[in-house]
Amino acid sequence: MDFFETINTRKTIRKYKPDMPHMEDIKKIINAARLAPSATNSQNWQFIVIKNKNIMEKMKNSVIDAYDNLLKLYDEPSFSEQINHYKSYSTFFVNAPILIAIVETERTSNITEIMKKLNFEPDKLKYMRPDSSLLSMGAAIENMSLAAHALGYGTCWMAAPLIATEAFSSILQLEKNSHVISLLPLGIPYRDDYQSPQKKSLQEVMRIID
Ligand SMILES: Cc1cc2nc3c(=O)[nH]c(=O)nc-3n(C[C@H](O)[C@H](O)[C@H](O)COP(=O)(O)O)c2cc1C
């Protein structure tokens, strides 16, 4: 697929056929992540390819538990409705043939640490020293989404399930300084007529300074 065709036609897919993606394709997709840019080339990521349905079920149940715990703390009808919607928005990964967990290993920046010691306001520091590690994870995830699409697969970048990130660490037996930062279910799209949501026009998002 041509590069711009890949970009123009990629869209989030939330329902997949049960067919197992080929291992050669999965490797190509992870390789696209491996080659992404990362801040100071730290490559502080790992990509766990989960084929095991029991593990996926455990992860799904931990997300539901996390939302239920939240509801116990804030038991209000409209919130409960919202949470029920969020439960399905956060757990459909269990129906994908493959689930990729993107794992970030924590790293610190000297400059940020020094600025914290100098009492720079956290609200300002957030923009002066953005979380470059998190941005790197995003680059890898987008590379994977595009590679998967170019190979005929659908994905959905998922952050909502991270409400259960502590449970994920234990289920996936991660090291202490590593955590799941996103999930990417992967599979052949169940249908081929899913619609893309409306995107802002180029005019709305682009500004030229002459
Ligand atoms: C950082 C990030 C987190 C997301 N988390 C979720 C999620 O937890 N569940 C979900 O169904 N979609 C999630 N999405 C998918 C977005 O809803 C989707 O990208 C957006 O609606 C635009 O649609 P498109 O990807 O088809 O262009 C996430 C996307 C991004 C970039």
The ligand as a Gaussian input file, in Angstrom:
#p B3LYP/6-31G(d) Opt

LIG

0 1
 C       -4.072000       7.786000      23.055000
 C       -5.334000       7.143000      22.537000
 C       -6.117000       6.384000      23.396000
 C       -7.267000       5.740000      22.928000
 N       -7.969000       4.916000      23.783000
 C       -9.044000       4.251000      23.326000
 C       -9.724000       3.314000      24.157000
 O       -9.341000       3.073000      25.311000
 N      -10.796000       2.660000      23.657000
 C      -11.225000       2.865000      22.361000
 O      -12.214000       2.242000      21.971000
 N      -10.597000       3.734000      21.532000
 C       -9.512000       4.423000      21.977000
 N       -8.823000       5.251000      21.135000
 C       -9.237000       5.376000      19.717000
 C       -9.860000       6.743000      19.403000
 O      -11.175000       6.768000      19.915000
 C       -9.832000       6.955000      17.874000
 O       -8.484000       7.000000      17.456000
 C      -10.508000       8.266000      17.493000
 O      -11.894000       8.183000      17.701000
 C      -10.262000       8.628000      16.027000
 O      -10.685000       7.590000      15.196000
 P       -9.698000       6.967000      14.088000
 O       -8.595000       6.272000      14.836000
 O      -10.541000       6.000000      13.317000
 O       -9.154000       8.070000      13.267000
 C       -7.665000       5.903000      21.577000
 C       -6.863000       6.657000      20.717000
 C       -5.707000       7.255000      21.178000
 C       -4.837000       8.048000      20.217000

